[in-house]
Amino acid sequence: MSPRKSQSSQELQEQENNGEPTGAELDPIIDGLLTHLPAPGDPFPRKERDLWMQIMGLTLELVYPDDEEAEGGEPAEPEPASA
């Protein structure tokens, strides 16, 4: 799967807002994953979609700690990915 756009989603949002920052800042990993989504209406084969979803899920665990982790507790065990 090839990226559908070369600009980051943050850059595209700023263009849509006439160059004004949107106030929302995405983690670079998440931003990179979003740029790899196909354009709306384009095919997204199930195997590639499942892989993308798995990578996004793991990325969210990396970028955003759950409540226990944020409070200094033991990190939650990640749920196994469904195939």
C-alpha positions in Angstrom: 0.0 0.0 0.0 1.5 3.3 -1.0 0.8 6.7 0.8 -2.0 8.7 -0.8 -0.5 12.0 0.1 3.0 13.3 0.7 2.0 16.1 3.2 1.2 15.3 6.8 -2.4 15.5 7.8 -1.4 18.4 10.1 -0.1 20.4 7.0 -3.3 19.6 5.1 -5.5 20.8 7.9 -3.6 24.0 8.1 -4.0 24.5 4.4 -7.7 24.0 4.8 -7.7 26.6 7.6 -5.9 29.2 5.4 -2.5 28.5 7.0 -3.8 28.9 10.6 -2.7 26.1 12.9 -5.7 23.9 14.0 -4.6 23.5 17.6 -4.6 19.8 17.3 -1.2 18.1 17.2 -0.9 14.5 16.1 1.8 12.2 17.2 4.1 11.7 14.2 3.5 7.9 14.2 -0.2 8.3 14.0 0.1 11.1 11.4 2.3 8.7 9.3 -0.3 5.9 9.5 -3.1 8.3 8.5 -1.1 9.3 5.4 -1.1 5.6 4.4 -4.8 5.3 4.2 -6.2 5.1 0.7 -8.4 7.9 -0.5 -12.1 7.6 0.2 -13.7 5.3 -2.3 -10.5 3.6 -3.3 -10.1 -0.1 -2.6 -8.5 -1.2 0.7 -7.9 -4.9 0.7 -9.0 -6.8 3.8 -5.5 -8.1 4.5 -3.9 -4.6 4.3 -6.8 -3.1 6.3 -6.4 -5.6 9.1 -2.7 -5.0 9.2 -3.2 -1.2 9.3 -5.8 -1.6 12.2 -3.4 -3.8 14.1 -0.5 -1.3 13.7 -2.8 1.6 14.7 -4.0 -0.3 17.8 -0.5 -1.0 19.0 0.5 2.6 18.2 -2.3 3.9 20.4 -1.1 1.7 23.2 2.4 3.2 22.8 1.3 6.9 22.5 -1.6 7.0 25.0 -1.1 5.2 28.3 -4.2 3.7 29.9 -5.5 4.9 33.2 -3.4 2.5 35.3 -0.2 3.4 33.5 -0.9 7.1 33.8 -1.4 6.7 37.6 1.9 4.8 38.0 0.4 1.3 38.2 1.3 -1.7 36.2 0.7 -1.4 32.5 -2.3 -3.3 31.3 -1.7 -6.4 29.2 -2.4 -5.7 25.6 -5.3 -7.7 24.2 -4.3 -10.2 21.6 -5.0 -9.1 18.0 -7.8 -10.9 16.3 -6.9 -12.4 13.0 
